[in-house]
Amino acid sequence: MSLSATAETGYRKKVSAFLISKPLKFSSLSKGFIRPTLIVPLFITLLFLLLTKINPSIIDEQLETLFVDYRFKAGDLIRRQTPPPDIVIVTIDEKSLSQYGRWPWPRHLQAGLIDKIFEGDPRAVSVDIFYPESESPEADIALSETIERQRGKLVMALGFEGEKGKGFTEDIPDVLYEDALMNLKNVQYLKALETYRVLLPPEPIASSSDFGHVYALPDMDGKLRWENLYIKFGDEYFPSLALKTALSALNIPMQDVKVIGGIGIEAGNIFIPTDLYGRLHIKYYGREGTVAHKSAADVLSGRIPAGHFKNKIVIIGTTAIATYDTKVTPFSANFPGVEKNATIVANIIKGDFMTRSPVYADMLLVILAGLSALFIAQRNMNSLSLLASFLAVFIVFVTANQALFTYHNLRFNFIYPLMTLFSVGTFAVNYKYFVEEKKAREIKRMFSSYVTERVVNELIKRPEMAKLGGDRRDVTIFFSDIRSFTTFSEKHEPEEVVAMLNEYLGAMTEIVFKWEGTLDKFIGDAIVAFWGAPLPQENHTELALQCSLDMSRKLVELQEKWRSEGKAPLDIGIGINAGEAIVGNIGAEGKKMDYTVIGDNVNLASRVESLTKRYNARILMTELAVERIRESLTGGRIKGVSAEGLERVIVKGKDTPVGLYRITSLEEGMPSVISEPRPGEVLKLDEK
């Protein structure tokens, strides 16, 4: 069975016009196959590098800090840390208010509490309580006398007020100069928080006291993560209550304290790191109550012996709900302000400081994350494996970040490198699934019925080889047809005809795939196949020849089987030609497309197949095809084949005759033989 010359010519013209006017968009996608997985990850990495450099406060103080809280909590589960046992909070709690009356207490009672604590010979004591106004001359004097007696070991809290846009407009009180930090280095980098007013206690309390400020400025989300170790008031810089208490406990005089702008504070053998604003990153040890609490009521009543405070650092403050001195921290929304100060004292005493990574280190981390993501994105794996790889790297980054935070007090930026990984990973996985794997699924759907699975997999790896918009390729074309099939089908039952045809076509299709051919189509009982596309094959004519001989041998087996079953055997004719043809995906776009081959050389193969009966040949090859394998036949690379030259024919519409060869098998291992077509009259194929 074969196409008529007129039908084929019309079909060829329509298809050629289709290929030229409507190439598939799919082929244009394959030209830039790698570019998106390279350029997009690079763009994402550069974007997060820029964000790391700028570090907008809305990200740093709301998103990044949120993950700081999570790292604190995770670190508490991994490795619980405790403040030094020699730091104690004496708290004015609900029990104290119940026994000694509502707050504020009379100052003589507070003086008595201080005296009780000093009876135990502590290293240092700080009072985290304001005295902004006078109670009475007698009460103020009683408190000031207690403070004066313990001067050098007792630090009082001092309130300052700061507000954006409000500058310092008054003189610094003389009593404050002794508390100022005088040894300043890198002054040009001092960017301390500026205040405009001080809430100084009345005399004689003010002149009897050593002060430390308790000005605290939370992050944008309201949580307190930083301690301003010093603030600016006028032209002077004043230490915080916690810093002053720690210095007192360590017996470090103020003149030995050196403030280095933008870097930190040197105090004796201790270096306290700060940011550009003189802030210490507070390392919290847990929820409220982590630092040891003792009720002021128990101290005043003598239930806690005075010796309990020997060589300890004591911070006096309020924790009762009615006193409203609570802070929001990474661990708690009800954290006593006095315990915050005790925590900072513990940080300084232990040298236990959180260190925030410099910008360049965070940028290097973003680059590392970007390169890791880029490396994974370029790997040849499916979307699920790609997702698993990104998750693994993501976990490694998170684990490393947490380990540095927990075990080394290093706070590297979390958001930017992880968002780099997440963004590139999201893009790469989606691109792989919706573009590359969709393309692979399209290739598989399109070619799985034409070629072997190996070829399909190779096309998926190299989709540029599946140039589906139409391409001129050097190919070998194969046509086979069952002889007198129409007569056979008329004489037999439809069920028998279909069963034998399916058995025959199934066996022959396996042989086409065995020899790496592309199965073009079935035209009724005819088989059309070709070699040399979609993947190039240097020996495509030799493969077509071997396929034809294998089919012939298989047909003999089928004929014997059919005879044994009492069925009439079928016979076939095969025509092979080689040359240039148009190969492409042809049909109605979006409806039905077939990957096929068209052109004059295809028509010639069809005509040659139709001549097999005339020449009593099962396999006929044109001289165009034989020339491709002549050297292999004569050189001994192909054995057991006879290529017998017959005569020359002229295809309708052509002037040049083409020689025909009858192909048969010789005994296995015998040298192949080839003879030339006999001279004589040229046969015109349109003649009967």
Secondary structure, DSSP 8 states (H G I E B T S, - for coil): ----HHHHHHHHHHHHHHHHH---HHHHHHHTSSHHHHHHHHHHHHHHHHHHHH--HHHIIIIIHHHHHHHHHHHHHHS-----TTEEEEEE-HHHHHHH-SSS--HHHHHHHHHHHHTT--SEEEE-----S-S-HHHHHHHHHHHHHTBTTEEEEEEEE--TT----S---GGGGGGS--EEESGGG----EESEEE---TTHHHH--EEE------TTS---EEESEEEETTEEEEBHHHHHHHHHTT--GGGEEEETTTEEEETTEEEE--TTSEEE----SSTT-SEEEEHHHHHTTSS-GGGGTT-EEEEEE-SGGG--EE--SS-SSEEHHHHHHHHHHHHHHT---EE--HHHHHHHHHHHHHHHHHHHTS---HHHHHHHHHHHHHHHHHHHHHHHHHH-EE---HHHHHHHHHHHHHHHHHIIIIIHHHHHHHHHHHTTTS-HHHHHHHHH-GGG--TT-EEEEEEEEEEEETTHHHHHHHS-HHHHHHHHHHHHHHHHHHHHHTT-EEEEEETTEEEEEES-SS--TTHHHHHHHHHHHHHHHHHHHHHHHHHTT-----EEEEEEEEEEEEEEEEETTTEEEEEEESHHHHHHHHHHHTTTTTT-SEEEEHHHHHHHHHHHHTTSSBSEEEEEEEEEE-TT-SSEEEEEEEEE-STT-B-EE-----S--EETT--
